[in-house]
Amino acid sequence: MAQRNTWQRDRVRTALADAQGFVSAQDLHATLRDENTGIGLATVYRALATLAAGGEADQLQSPEGEAIYRACSSEGHHHHLICRNCGTTVEIKATDVEEWAQRTAAAHGFTRAEHVVDIFGLCAACTAAGAAER
């Protein structure tokens, strides 16, 4: 059964597209609250889950374990490089990771293996800024 599109989901979709990098549901809700949209936190969570399930948003866990989201700009399976400082995100294809995941699963008798790989670090700009402060 297809989900009907609502103005709330459309507004969450737009706010997510306007956000810089990955954001939490709470951060997105705060933005919507500041804009007096009247959209509740539970609605934001539901909309983000629907967008992620439909491939319109990337969802991953931050190093702290919080679910964070970003409007998806790539089709199909991909991975991310994410700056822990500024949130800059680069979508990458990782052929080596794909091959490793399939080999590892097969070596242990697993089939239909799926995986999530996201790399958190510091982007070149944040690294240079940090190096300049020392």
N, C-alpha and C positions, 0 to 999 in steps of 0.2 A: 504494500500500500504506500503510495507516494505521500510525502509530507506536503501539506499546503504551505505556501509561502505566506509569511505574515510581515506586516510593516516592522515588527520588532526584530525579526530575523534579518530583514533587509538593512535595518539600522545597525545591528551588530556587525553584519557583513561589511558595511561601509566603514564603521569605526575600526574594524580589524584591518581593512585595506589601508586606512590612513595611519595606522600605528607604525612606529619605527621598530623593526625587528619583532621578536617574540614578546608577547604580553600575557599576563595571567588574566583569568576571568575577573578577578577583583580589580585589577588595574583598568581593564576595559569598562567594567561597571562604573568605576569612579569617573571615567571620562564621560560616559553616558549620563551619569547623575549630574555632573557639572553642567551638562548641556540641557538639563531639565527635561529629559525624554520620558521620565516616568517608568523606564524599563527596570525591573527588579533583577537582583542578582541571580535568582533561580532561572529566570528567563534567559539571561546571558549564558549561564552554564548550558542550558538546553540547546540554545542556538549554536553555541560553539561546538557542542557534541555533534549536532546535525551537520554543520559545515564540515567538520573533520571527517565524519563518516561518508559524506558525499564527495570527498576529495577537494573541497574548496578551501580547506585550511589544513595546515600542518599542525600536528599536536606532538609534543614531546615533553619529557620531564627535565626540569632544570637540574643542575648539580645538587640543589637543595631538596629535590624530590617533588617540586610543585609542577603541576600541569601548566604548560605555557603554549600559546597558539600564535600562528602567523598566517596571513592570507597566502595561499599556495600559488606559486607562479610557475611551477613545473608540473607536467603531466607524468603520471607513473611513479614508480618507486625511485626514491632518491634519498640522499643524506645531506647533512648540514655541517658547516663549520660555523661556530657561533662565538662571538667575542663576549667573554664574561663581563667585560667592563662597559662597552658601549652598545652591545646588542647587535652589531653588524652581523649579518648572516649571508653566507654564500651557499647556494645549493650546488651539490656535487654529485656526479655519478661516480661510483666506486666499484669498478669492475673487479678489482682484486678482492674486495670485501665480499662481493656477491659469490665469487668462485670459492673463497675460503668457507663461507657459511654453508654452501651446498656440500662441499667436500667433508667438512666437519660433521654435518648432520648425517651424511651417508655413511661415514666411517663408524658411526654409533648406531646405525640401523634406523635412523629417522628419515621420514619422507615429508614432503610438503612443508619444508622448513621455511620459516619467516624470521626476520630479524629487524632490529632497529639499531642503527649506529649513527650517533651524532657526536661531533668532536667540539668540545669547549676549550677555548684558549684565549689568547689576546691577539687582536688583529695587529697589523703592522703599524697603524697610526697610534694605537694605545701603547704598544710596546715602545715606539719611539718617544712618546710623551713621557712614559715612565722612566725611560733611560735618561731623558733630559733632566728629570727631577733629581736624579741621584748625584 
